[in-house]
Amino acid sequence: MAQHFLLSAQARTLSLKAIYQAGDDEAYETFCRLRWPDTDGCPQCPRCACTKAYHLSTRRRFKCAACHHQFSVTSGTIFACRKLSFVDLLAAICLFVNAAKGASALQLSRDLDVQYKTAFVLAHKLREALAAETAELKLNNTVEVDGAYFGGHVRRANLKADRVDQHHRVEATKLDAYAAHAGWLEDHRRQSNGELADRLMRSVLAAPVSGTWSGYWQRAALRQHPGCATEQHHRPAAGCGSAPLSDQHRGSGTPAARSPRASCTREPRPAV
């Protein structure tokens, strides 16, 4: 009898051991390559779409040669103002896609050695990003739906002192996120864990700053200037070429013609 795909070696193309052996620099390069696939990982300004940028040596940020806007590989994404390292973020994505029946926040907090609140918010950010893949899909023809009750109070016939059964409560406001996660795993069950990780990372880097799972300063900035954190593509600035920079010339190049600074205020400061 043929071996099931999930039990074969083709389903295991990514492991935590390989992620941590590669280190944080390799994880950062992976984020850059998936954030800017058209330029082969070379930075592209999220404000003016210019491909010429200077690399700030003091930290992993870039400065646009056209509009002088400073940005990072996670600016304007759901991972904006991150505090975890890139290798930990990549490991969290690996753990998330490796869990065949879903990953709990408590499990993530123990595996990554972070607080439960950090793991809880991180998991829901990943669920919000993957749910965007099917946000515009519509069902047609004959649709069958199974119903269930979640939340509320379950009456028990036995006394409180003698109770042995437990009622696991699922909050109704987060039920759609858990359902989207389960559906995403079922839809892509025939893909390897490496392909699932790349797919989820692309969704994460394409998703805007979350209005729900973000800090209070981020929510305030989104209310005042909703276009600052969400818009990703603008008309290229004058004097900025569209040809990508090579890897060996990243952060170098001659200054381009300066365009007027955009009227939008600076995006929320990144956490150190």
ABEGO torsion letter per residue (X at the ends): XBBBAAABAAABABBAAAAAAAEAAAAAAAAAAAABAAAGGBBBBAAAGBABBBBBAABBBBBBAAAGBBBBAABGBAABGBABBAAAAAAAAAAAAABAAEBBAAAAAAAAGBBAAAAAAAAAAAAAAAAAAAAABBBBEBBBBBBBBBEEBBBBABBAAABABBBBBBBAAAAAAAAAAAAAAAAAAABBAAAAAAAAAAAAAABBBBAABBBAAAAAAAAABAAAAABABBBBBBGBBABBBBAAABGBEBBBBBBBBBABBBBBBBBX
